[in-house]
Amino acid sequence: MCAYPAGALLDGQPAAVVDRVRRAYDQVSAAYLDPDGRLALPTAALLAAGTVTGP
């Protein structure tokens, strides 16, 4: 786990660095944009429920 949120890491950076990070993020995330331009990351979840009966 990162000790600092990404925003805090970028706050002290020059504008050119922030722009470079933003362009890289946009490039990586482009494959996951839905037709409306919203980010739709693939996820999975395993849900289970159960009961214990008897001794």
N, C-alpha and C positions, 0 to 999 in steps of 0.2 A: 504494500500500500504506500502511496506517495505521501510524504510528510506535508506537502503543501498542495492546495488546490491549484489546478492549472491556471486559473485566472490570476492568482497571486504570483505565480511564476512569470506570467506575461506582463503584469502591471509595470514592472521596472525595466522592461525591454524597450529599445528604440522602436519607433514606428515601422522601420524597415523590417525588423525581425518579426514583429507582430503580423505584418502583411505577409511575410514569407510563411509563417506558421499557418495563417488563415488559408493561403493558397494551397498548401500541402493538405490541410484538413478537407478543403473543398474537393480536391482531386481524389482523395481516398474515399470520401463519403459519397461521391457522385454516383457510384454503382448502386447505392441504396436509396436513392430518391424515388418516391412514387410519382405517378403522373402529375400530381398537384405540386410537386417540388418539396414535399415534406420528407424528412428523414425517416425511413422505415427499416430499422435494423432487424435482421433475422434473430429470433429468439426461440427458445424452447423451454418448456416447463413440464415437470413430471409431478402430477398431483395424485395423492393416494389417501384413502381413508380406510379405517378398519375398526373392528371391535374385538375384544377378547372375551370369550365366554368360558365358563367352567373354572376349575381351580387353577 
